[in-house]
Amino acid sequence: MNTGRIIGAGLLTGLVLNIGEFVLNAVVLASQWEAAMAARGLEEMSGGDIGVLVVFTFLTGIALVWLYAAIRSRFGPGLKTALIAGFFVWLFVSVWPFIWNSLVPLWPSNVMTIALVWGFFEYPIAAAAGAWLYKEKPAAAVTM
């Protein structure tokens, strides 16, 4: 695996995810999140809170590309493998909170459902961007 490319492609993947999360949470669901936070007596998220989420999302992008790099020897390089990696990261990042919220309904189910469906497309798209940038190291030359 090419560690430098994992980090670079992972940062691109994280950028795609962060843009997607901004559009989802600050545009599409902004009023629903505001109402949900107010209904629970919670304050608006601070810049520091958002910063933590942005950093975590970049780390998620790096982890997603690492997974892509790890499974490409089995599934081959390209879009299919990126979609598989994106799907599995979506399972862990989006489905788990959705199930938890279904059992302990802290947030409105419509907000969680929209986020779940959004992520189903967002993670594979971000994985495809990372896979496009990721390249293996060239094989070392054999000397005699």
N, CA, C and O of each residue as an XYZ file, in Angstrom:
576
protein
N       0.853     -1.186      0.000
C       0.000      0.000      0.000
C       0.892      1.240      0.000
O       1.999      1.228      0.538
N       0.400      2.280     -0.597
C       1.131      3.527     -0.730
C       0.612      4.501      0.328
O      -0.409      5.159      0.130
N       1.320      4.584      1.445
C       0.854      5.376      2.586
C       0.660      6.847      2.231
O      -0.334      7.453      2.630
N       1.592      7.419      1.495
C       1.450      8.820      1.102
C       0.202      9.055      0.279
O      -0.509     10.041      0.474
N      -0.060      8.142     -0.643
C      -1.268      8.273     -1.472
C      -2.531      8.019     -0.658
O      -3.565      8.636     -0.914
N      -2.459      7.123      0.315
C      -3.625      6.900      1.184
C      -3.989      8.201      1.885
O      -5.162      8.568      1.954
N      -2.985      8.896      2.402
C      -3.260     10.148      3.110
C      -3.774     11.216      2.145
O      -4.771     11.877      2.432
N      -3.098     11.390      0.999
C      -3.540     12.397      0.033
C      -4.916     12.121     -0.517
O      -5.766     13.011     -0.554
N      -5.148     10.880     -0.949
C      -6.464     10.509     -1.472
C      -7.511     10.534     -0.359
O      -8.675     10.857     -0.595
N      -7.082     10.189      0.859
C      -7.997     10.243      1.999
C      -8.422     11.659      2.331
O      -9.563     11.896      2.726
N      -7.500     12.606      2.172
C      -7.868     14.010      2.399
C      -8.856     14.495      1.341
O      -9.772     15.257      1.649
N      -8.671     14.055      0.091
C      -9.657     14.388     -0.950
C     -11.010     13.765     -0.601
O     -12.049     14.416     -0.712
N     -10.987     12.517     -0.185
C     -12.218     11.831      0.214
C     -12.874     12.569      1.378
O     -14.087     12.780      1.381
N     -12.073     12.957      2.361
C     -12.594     13.713      3.503
C     -13.167     15.056      3.091
O     -14.165     15.503      3.656
N     -12.544     15.707      2.108
C     -13.074     16.970      1.602
C     -14.444     16.762      0.970
O     -15.369     17.536      1.220
N     -14.578     15.725      0.157
C     -15.879     15.418     -0.461
C     -16.918     15.142      0.634
O     -18.047     15.625      0.558
N     -16.530     14.365      1.647
C     -17.455     14.072      2.746
C     -17.822     15.341      3.512
O     -18.990     15.547      3.840
N     -16.839     16.190      3.800
C     -17.122     17.430      4.533
C     -18.039     18.357      3.751
O     -18.923     18.990      4.329
N     -17.836     18.443      2.450
C     -18.735     19.259      1.629
C     -20.146     18.680      1.680
O     -21.121     19.411      1.847
N     -20.243     17.369      1.535
C     -21.544     16.710      1.604
C     -22.226     16.923      2.945
O     -23.428     17.182      3.002
N     -21.455     16.813      4.031
C     -22.025     17.004      5.369
C     -22.452     18.454      5.587
O     -23.464     18.711      6.240
N     -21.691     19.396      5.047
C     -22.088     20.800      5.145
C     -23.414     21.034      4.426
O     -24.331     21.640      4.980
N     -23.506     20.550      3.197
C     -24.742     20.744      2.429
C     -25.912     20.079      3.152
O     -26.990     20.663      3.262
N     -25.700     18.866      3.641
C     -26.778     18.153      4.335
C     -27.216     18.890      5.600
O     -28.399     19.176      5.779
N     -26.258     19.195      6.472
C     -26.610     19.684      7.803
C     -26.810     21.191      7.894
O     -27.618     21.655      8.699
N     -26.089     21.963      7.083
C     -26.204     23.424      7.172
C     -27.171     23.996      6.143
O     -27.538     25.168      6.224
N     -27.589     23.180      5.175
C     -28.513     23.670      4.151
C     -29.797     22.839      4.174
O     -30.862     23.354      4.514
N     -29.701     21.569      3.817
C     -30.889     20.722      3.663
C     -31.634     20.535      4.985
O     -32.855     20.682      5.037
N     -30.899     20.210      6.055
C     -31.542     19.908      7.336
C     -31.381     21.020      8.377
O     -31.679     20.808      9.552
N     -30.923     22.182      7.967
C     -30.608     23.245      8.935
C     -31.774     23.560      9.859
O     -31.599     23.597     11.077
N     -32.942     23.785      9.312
C     -34.075     24.171     10.161
C     -34.529     23.012     11.051
O     -34.942     23.226     12.190
N     -34.451     21.790     10.532
C     -34.837     20.631     11.355
C     -33.861     20.421     12.512
O     -34.275     20.102     13.626
N     -32.551     20.602     12.241
C     -31.573     20.472     13.321
C     -31.768     21.565     14.360
O     -31.681     21.308     15.561
N     -32.029     22.772     13.907
C     -32.244     23.883     14.828
C     -33.449     23.602     15.731
O     -33.384     23.813     16.942
N     -34.533     23.134     15.145
C     -35.730     22.818     15.924
C     -35.476     21.659     16.888
O     -35.927     21.700     18.033
N     -34.768     20.637     16.442
C     -34.482     19.483     17.293
C     -33.597     19.878     18.476
O     -33.826     19.434     19.601
N     -32.591     20.708     18.221
C     -31.712     21.160     19.304
C     -32.497     22.012     20.302
O     -32.353     21.841     21.513
N     -33.328     22.932     19.799
C     -34.123     23.796     20.679
C     -35.105     22.974     21.503
O     -35.298     23.251     22.687
N     -35.730     21.964     20.893
C     -36.695     21.130     21.607
C     -36.047     20.359     22.751
O     -36.725     19.973     23.703
N     -34.748     20.135     22.662
C     -34.024     19.404     23.698
C     -33.264     20.334     24.638
O     -32.529     19.879     25.514
N     -33.446     21.633     24.450
C     -32.783     22.609     25.299
C     -31.281     22.674     25.074
O     -30.535     23.056     25.976
N     -30.833     22.309     23.892
C     -29.409     22.319     23.571
C     -29.041     23.572     22.806
O     -29.831     24.096     22.021
N     -27.839     24.041     23.044
C     -27.352     25.221     22.334
C     -26.851     24.817     20.956
O     -26.551     23.652     20.694
N     -26.771     25.812     20.089
C     -26.208     25.614     18.765
C     -24.764     25.123     18.900
O     -24.068     25.496     19.845
N     -24.317     24.294     17.967
C     -22.948     23.791     18.018
C     -21.964     24.949     17.856
O     -22.189     25.870     17.071
N     -20.876     24.882     18.611
C     -19.845     25.926     18.530
C     -18.916     25.635     17.356
O     -18.934     24.547     16.780
N     -18.117     26.620     17.022
C     -17.120     26.429     15.978
C     -16.150     25.310     16.329
O     -15.719     24.555     15.457
N     -15.807     25.206     17.617
C     -14.923     24.121     18.067
C     -15.555     22.760     17.877
O     -14.886     21.812     17.467
N     -16.859     22.657     18.176
C     -17.582     21.394     17.973
C     -17.549     20.996     16.500
O     -17.276     19.846     16.158
N     -17.828     21.958     15.649
C     -17.837     21.698     14.208
C     -16.435     21.331     13.739
O     -16.274     20.460     12.885
N     -15.420     21.993     14.295
C     -14.047     21.673     13.950
C     -13.683     20.229     14.262
O     -13.005     19.573     13.470
N     -14.130     19.730     15.413
C     -13.885     18.329     15.773
C     -14.519     17.411     14.739
O     -13.902     16.433     14.316
N     -15.747     17.718     14.328
C     -16.429     16.886     13.337
C     -15.735     16.944     11.976
O     -15.654     15.933     11.278
N     -15.243     18.105     11.601
C     -14.529     18.243     10.330
C     -13.261     17.390     10.350
O     -12.986     16.664      9.395
N     -12.487     17.475     11.438
C     -11.262     16.668     11.549
C     -11.609     15.183     11.510
O     -10.964     14.415     10.796
N     -12.623     14.774     12.270
C     -13.022     13.364     12.273
C     -13.448     12.915     10.877
O     -13.175     11.783     10.480
N     -14.109     13.788     10.137
C     -14.541     13.439      8.785
C     -13.343     13.275      7.859
O     -13.352     12.393      7.000
N     -12.313     14.104      8.012
C     -11.084     13.899      7.236
C     -10.429     12.569      7.609
O      -9.950     11.849      6.733
N     -10.405     12.239      8.898
C      -9.852     10.946      9.318
C     -10.675      9.791      8.761
O     -10.123      8.753      8.397
N     -11.975      9.965      8.694
C     -12.838      8.955      8.088
C     -12.499      8.787      6.612
O     -12.483      7.664      6.109
N     -12.228      9.881      5.915
C     -11.818      9.811      4.512
C     -10.530      9.033      4.348
O     -10.407      8.222      3.430
N      -9.563      9.268      5.230
C      -8.298      8.529      5.171
C      -8.552      7.044      5.443
O      -7.999      6.185      4.756
N      -9.380      6.741      6.433
C      -9.707      5.341      6.736
C     -10.420      4.677      5.563
O     -10.184      3.503      5.275
N     -11.278      5.413      4.895
C     -12.003      4.866      3.750
C     -11.030      4.506      2.620
O     -11.147      3.444      2.009
N     -10.082      5.387      2.350
C      -9.101      5.085      1.293
C      -8.183      3.954      1.732
O      -7.774      3.138      0.906
N      -7.857      3.891      3.005
C      -7.060      2.761      3.504
C      -7.799      1.448      3.247
O      -7.199      0.471      2.798
N      -9.100      1.429      3.532
C      -9.895      0.234      3.272
C      -9.899     -0.091      1.786
O      -9.734     -1.249      1.404
N     -10.085      0.912      0.954
C     -10.037      0.701     -0.498
C      -8.698      0.081     -0.897
O      -8.664     -0.898     -1.642
N      -7.597      0.649     -0.403
C      -6.265      0.132     -0.742
C      -6.096     -1.302     -0.242
O      -5.462     -2.122     -0.906
N      -6.656     -1.601      0.916
C      -6.520     -2.934      1.500
C      -7.303     -3.991      0.721
O      -6.861     -5.136      0.626
N      -8.452     -3.627      0.165
C      -9.281     -4.638     -0.510
C      -9.082     -4.680     -2.016
O      -9.600     -5.579     -2.678
N      -8.345     -3.729     -2.569
C      -8.200     -3.700     -4.025
C      -7.406     -4.875     -4.562
O      -7.551     -5.225     -5.733
N      -6.558     -5.503     -3.728
C      -5.854     -6.689     -4.209
C      -6.821     -7.865     -4.398
O      -6.564     -8.750     -5.215
N      -7.897     -7.880     -3.671
C      -8.895     -8.946     -3.802
C      -9.932     -8.621     -4.870
O     -10.323     -9.496     -5.643
N     -10.386     -7.353     -4.920
C     -11.472     -6.967     -5.824
C     -11.004     -6.229     -7.078
O     -11.779     -6.023     -8.012
N      -9.738     -5.835     -7.089
C      -9.199     -5.105     -8.233
C      -9.369     -3.614     -8.055
O     -10.285     -3.168     -7.364
N      -8.482     -2.828     -8.679
C      -8.596     -1.372     -8.569
C      -9.798     -0.860     -9.354
O     -10.222     -1.477    -10.331
N     -10.333      0.258     -8.922
C     -11.386      0.883     -9.698
C     -12.653      1.174     -8.935
O     -12.722      1.050     -7.712
N     -13.650      1.565     -9.697
C     -14.909      2.053     -9.141
C     -15.646      0.996     -8.318
O     -16.156      1.303     -7.241
N     -15.708     -0.224     -8.803
C     -16.437     -1.285     -8.070
C     -15.883     -1.439     -6.661
O     -16.645     -1.517     -5.698
N     -14.570     -1.481     -6.537
C     -13.940     -1.645     -5.233
C     -14.164     -0.413     -4.367
O     -14.389     -0.533     -3.162
N     -14.105      0.771     -4.972
C     -14.384      2.004     -4.229
C     -15.808      1.992     -3.691
O     -16.042      2.392     -2.551
N     -16.757      1.540     -4.498
C     -18.150      1.490     -4.050
C     -18.319      0.501     -2.899
O     -19.086      0.755     -1.971
N     -17.615     -0.612     -2.954
C     -17.661     -1.592     -1.858
C     -17.115     -0.958     -0.577
O     -17.731     -1.063      0.484
N     -15.955     -0.301     -0.681
C     -15.359      0.351      0.494
C     -16.292      1.432      1.032
O     -16.506      1.519      2.241
N     -16.848      2.255      0.142
C     -17.769      3.304      0.564
C     -18.999      2.750      1.247
O     -19.478      3.314      2.231
N     -19.516      1.641      0.728
C     -20.693      1.003      1.335
C     -20.390      0.538      2.756
O     -21.191      0.756      3.665
N     -19.236     -0.102      2.952
C     -18.921     -0.611      4.289
C     -18.658      0.510      5.283
O     -19.037      0.391      6.448
N     -18.026      1.585      4.862
C     -17.827      2.716      5.768
C     -19.182      3.356      6.087
O     -19.424      3.758      7.225
N     -20.062      3.450      5.089
C     -21.420      3.973      5.335
C     -22.129      3.123      6.391
O     -22.805      3.661      7.267
N     -21.978      1.795      6.310
C     -22.609      0.924      7.313
C     -22.190      1.315      8.725
O     -23.023      1.418      9.627
N     -20.893      1.530      8.904
C     -20.395      1.824     10.246
C     -20.656      3.256     10.686
O     -20.902      3.505     11.866
N     -20.607      4.191      9.762
C     -20.730      5.604     10.119
C     -22.189      6.064     10.154
O     -22.544      6.907     10.977
N     -23.022      5.536      9.293
C     -24.405      6.025      9.185
C     -25.455      5.061      9.728
O     -26.401      5.483     10.393
N     -25.295      3.794      9.453
C     -26.335      2.843      9.861
C     -26.352      2.652     11.374
O     -27.422      2.587     11.978
N     -25.185      2.562     11.982
C     -25.115      2.376     13.430
C     -25.854      3.486     14.188
O     -26.688      3.166     15.035
N     -25.590      4.772     13.927
C     -26.354      5.811     14.639
C     -27.855      5.758     14.339
O     -28.674      6.062     15.206
N     -28.216      5.371     13.108
C     -29.624      5.273     12.752
C     -30.309      4.192     13.596
O     -31.402      4.407     14.120
N     -29.666      3.040     13.721
C     -30.242      1.951     14.530
C     -30.328      2.375     15.991
O     -31.347      2.162     16.648
N     -29.252      2.975     16.494
C     -29.244      3.429     17.880
C     -30.376      4.422     18.118
O     -31.088      4.322     19.117
N     -30.544      5.373     17.215
C     -31.597      6.368     17.358
C     -32.983      5.739     17.231
O     -33.943      6.242     17.814
N     -33.097      4.659     16.484
C     -34.385      3.962     16.390
C     -34.751      3.324     17.720
O     -35.929      3.246     18.071
N     -33.747      2.866     18.464
C     -33.984      2.230     19.761
C     -34.134      3.256     20.883
O     -34.941      3.075     21.796
N     -33.353      4.329     20.807
C     -33.383      5.408     21.790
C     -33.597      6.696     21.005
O     -32.634      7.391     20.680
N     -34.854      7.021     20.698
C     -35.141      8.127     19.755
C     -34.842      9.513     20.314
O     -35.731     10.215     20.794
N     -33.574      9.883     20.240
C     -33.170     11.205     20.686
C     -33.451     12.252     19.612
O     -33.904     13.353     19.922
N     -33.185     11.915     18.360
C     -33.356     12.852     17.247
C     -34.558     12.450     16.407
O     -34.910     11.272     16.359
N     -35.192     13.411     15.743
C     -36.365     13.104     14.916
C     -36.028     12.044     13.854
O     -34.989     12.113     13.197
N     -36.916     11.081     13.705
C     -36.648      9.978     12.773
C     -36.543     10.453     11.328
O     -35.795      9.866     10.546
N     -37.277     11.507     10.954
C     -37.164     11.989      9.572
C     -35.779     12.564      9.295
O     -35.250     12.394      8.197
N     -35.185     13.243     10.278
C     -33.839     13.798     10.124
C     -32.834     12.657      9.981
O     -31.964     12.692      9.110
N     -32.956     11.658     10.829
C     -32.031     10.521     10.788
C     -32.194      9.731      9.487
O     -31.207      9.256      8.925
N     -33.422      9.589      9.008
C     -33.650      8.855      7.755
C     -33.047      9.602      6.568
O     -32.423      8.991      5.701
N     -33.229     10.914      6.528
C     -32.642     11.707      5.442
C     -31.117     11.587      5.477
O     -30.486     11.416      4.434
N     -30.526     11.677      6.665
C     -29.070     11.547      6.799
C     -28.602     10.165      6.372
O     -27.552     10.037      5.742
N     -29.362      9.131      6.706
C     -29.008      7.760      6.322
C     -29.007      7.599      4.806
O     -28.060      7.050      4.244
N     -30.046      8.067      4.147
C     -30.141      7.962      2.691
C     -29.076      8.833      2.023
O     -28.453      8.414      1.048
N     -28.870     10.026      2.540
C     -27.838     10.922      2.010
C     -26.474     10.224      2.034
O     -25.747     10.224      1.040
N     -26.142      9.635      3.174
C     -24.862      8.952      3.326
C     -24.702      7.764      2.398
O     -23.590      7.444      1.979
N     -25.816      7.103      2.072
C     -25.769      5.949      1.164
C     -25.178      6.357     -0.183
O     -24.524      5.553     -0.847
N     -25.406      7.597     -0.581
C     -24.829      8.111     -1.828
C     -23.511      8.843     -1.578
O     -22.582      8.748     -2.380
N     -23.432      9.569     -0.470
C     -22.264     10.392     -0.174
C     -20.995      9.556     -0.007
O     -19.959      9.903     -0.575
N     -21.050      8.483      0.745
C     -19.845      7.695      1.017
C     -19.292      7.004     -0.225
O     -18.082      7.065     -0.442
N     -20.099      6.359     -1.041
C     -19.542      5.794     -2.281
C     -18.993      6.851     -3.242
O     -17.984      6.614     -3.906
N     -19.643      8.007     -3.322
C     -19.124      9.074     -4.193
C     -17.764      9.541     -3.682
O     -16.830      9.714     -4.465
N     -17.651      9.743     -2.377
C     -16.376     10.162     -1.796
C     -15.317      9.077     -1.993
O     -14.158      9.386     -2.269
N     -15.706      7.816     -1.853
C     -14.769      6.708     -2.062
C     -14.277      6.684     -3.499
O     -13.101      6.423     -3.749
N     -15.161      6.952     -4.437
C     -14.768      6.987     -5.851
C     -13.750      8.099     -6.103
O     -12.811      7.916     -6.878
N     -13.932      9.247     -5.452
C     -12.965     10.345     -5.598
C     -11.601      9.927     -5.058
O     -10.575     10.183     -5.689
N     -11.589      9.291     -3.903
C     -10.331      8.831     -3.325
C      -9.672      7.751     -4.160
O      -8.454      7.757     -4.334
N     -10.466      6.824     -4.677
C      -9.921      5.739     -5.507
C      -9.330      6.294     -6.796
O      -8.337      5.776     -7.306
N      -9.940      7.344     -7.317
C      -9.429      7.977     -8.531
C      -8.008      8.510     -8.305
O      -7.165      8.441     -9.200
N      -7.752      9.038     -7.109
C      -6.446      9.621     -6.807
C      -5.426      8.587     -6.316
O      -4.223      8.755     -6.512
N      -5.907      7.533     -5.688
C      -4.987      6.554     -5.094
C      -4.304      5.705     -6.170
O      -4.952      5.208     -7.092
N      -3.009      5.553     -6.037
C      -2.233      4.680     -6.913
C      -1.266      3.887     -6.044
O      -0.757      4.403     -5.049
N      -1.012      2.644     -6.414
C      -0.028      1.824     -5.720
C       1.364      2.306     -6.070
O       1.567      2.967     -7.088
N       2.326      1.970     -5.217
C       3.725      2.248     -5.535
C       4.143      1.349     -6.691
O       3.681      0.212     -6.782
N       4.996      1.829     -7.563
C       5.484      0.946     -8.631
C       6.273     -0.211     -8.021
O       6.935     -0.057     -6.995
N       6.189     -1.350     -8.661
C       6.924     -2.526     -8.166
C       8.415     -2.242     -8.216
O       8.914     -1.621     -9.154
N       9.112     -2.706     -7.197
C      10.565     -2.500     -7.124
C      11.249     -3.339     -8.193
O      10.841     -4.469     -8.463
N      12.272     -2.789     -8.790
C      13.035     -3.512     -9.811
C      13.860     -4.610     -9.139
O      14.421     -4.417     -8.060
N      13.917     -5.737     -9.785
C      14.690     -6.873     -9.289
C      16.103     -6.750     -9.819
O      16.314     -6.623    -11.026
N      17.073     -6.789     -8.914
C      18.476     -6.716     -9.346
C      19.114     -8.080     -9.171
O      18.764     -8.845     -8.273
N      20.039     -8.357    -10.035
C      20.722     -9.650     -9.986
C      22.152     -9.467     -9.634
O      22.896    -10.444     -9.544
